[in-house]
């Protein structure tokens, strides 16, 4: 009989502001449904209605995100060491039984700060940290040089790293990130003091393994996606839309896709927004930029898609939209350097390309309806393998936490 009855989920935000928050919200709702008491702790608000409806007990400090705080000096200080959030989390843990409680932390870079580390490793509770990016090692969290727009292989905080401005904002911001990383590795004690670490893809693990403690137990936990097992296959061969879903940011490769679609003469549709919107319009005047749309509208657009294009140019550690598309029978196209490529059997359920410059030719290969139909059927036939259902994800998290508690 398991002793675990309470799970404290600690993450940066109580509002739905990205993929990490979506995973944390899904986990909270699923664990509550499985009969656990769930306490959801986050410094940043406001609290999303979906989180309130999940049944979790929400403790939110309603602090601004460090990137949105108008008081920049305060934001810099909280980002490097948010002692107030750490004290508040300790107060949440104080009345709980360490023999029946586990902590699952998801992120720290936007609000919790490196001050999370001593709470995870010194409060006497079994604690699991899930890596959703690369912040445990890389100051900018991406192993990516935003100035040169290329994957970075410098050793974090090495001389080459310290002397290179790779930040998307400024050299000053890179200096702040370096200070935060020094606090993380120093008084924060992460990752060196972590004993249980979850990763979400082999791409992520390969990049992070040199920086993880040898004694840590590593757990592969797939991200969850909503899947209707009765949803019919999208007949991609009858469609003409090459679809991009995500932020229009340099590292996401949206501009690469716009240029490639223009050269290949295919219909490009973008669901998302970001600073590259004007550059995309200039590069491909025929491109359709729809902005952010509702989940129901995403589903509708996937039903019109011939292929999902995932042109991310950094070593993105997962590809939720690729998993969602493939599970619907929409072939996916991705660069070999990002984790979405792990879901693709090249030429079978999609295409993996090896160079950014090859994207245009890759798009052109999907003019053949018979080829697209075969890929679509293959993708749909393996729809259970790309990600976990919310129920399966929560069951895996539960098993990992119970195993930690038993040790």
MOMOFEN-V910155 format. One record per residue. N is the residue number from 1. PHI is phi as a letter, one per 40 degrees, with the letter a starting at -180 (none if undefined). Layout:
n = (N N)
phi = (PHI PHI)
This chain:
n = (1 2 3 4 5 6 7 8 9 10 11 12 13 14 15 16 17 18 19 20 21 22 23 24 25 26 27 28 29 30 31 32 33 34 35 36 37 38 39 40 41 42 43 44 45 46 47 48 49 50 51 52 53 54 55 56 57 58 59 60 61 62 63 64 65 66 67 68 69 70 71 72 73 74 75 76 77 78 79 80 81 82 83 84 85 86 87 88 89 90 91 92 93 94 95 96 97 98 99 100 101 102 103 104 105 106 107 108 109 110 111 112 113 114 115 116 117 118 119 120 121 122 123 124 125 126 127 128 129 130 131 132 133 134 135 136 137 138 139 140 141 142 143 144 145 146 147 148 149 150 151 152 153 154 155 156 157 158 159 160 161 162 163 164 165 166 167 168 169 170 171 172 173 174 175 176 177 178 179 180 181 182 183 184 185 186 187 188 189 190 191 192 193 194 195 196 197 198 199 200 201 202 203 204 205 206 207 208 209 210 211 212 213 214 215 216 217 218 219 220 221 222 223 224 225 226 227 228 229 230 231 232 233 234 235 236 237 238 239 240 241 242 243 244 245 246 247 248 249 250 251 252 253 254 255 256 257 258 259 260 261 262 263 264 265 266 267 268 269 270 271 272 273 274 275 276 277 278 279 280 281 282 283 284 285 286 287 288 289 290 291 292 293 294 295 296 297 298 299 300 301 302 303 304 305 306 307 308 309 310 311 312 313 314 315 316 317 318 319 320 321 322 323 324 325 326 327 328 329 330 331 332 333 334 335 336 337 338 339 340 341 342 343 344 345 346 347 348 349 350 351 352 353 354 355 356 357 358 359 360 361 362 363 364 365 366 367 368 369 370 371 372 373 374 375 376 377 378 379 380 381 382 383 384 385 386 387 388 389 390 391 392 393 394 395 396 397 398 399 400 401 402 403 404 405 406 407)
phi = (none c c c b b b b c b a c b c b c b i c c c c c c c d c d c c c c c c h c c b b b b a c c b c c c c c c d c c g c c b b b c f c c d c c b c c c c c c c c c c c c a c c c c c c c c c c c c d c c c c c b b b b b b b a a c b a c g c c c d c c c b b c g b c b b b c c b a b c c b c d c g b f a c c c c f a c c b c c d g c d c c c c b c b c c b a c c c c c c c c c c c c c c c c c c g b c c c c b b b b b b a c d c c c c c d c b c c c c c c b b c b c c c b c b c c c c c c c c d c c b b c c b b b i c c b d c c g c c d c d c c c c c c g b c b b b b i a i c c d c c c c c c a d c c b b c g c b c d c c c d c c c c b c c a c b b c d b b c d c a a d c c c c c d c c g c d b b a c c c b c d c c c b c d g b b i b b b c b d c c c c c c c c c c c c c c c c c c c c c c c c c b c c b c a c c d c c c c c c c d c c c c c c c c c)
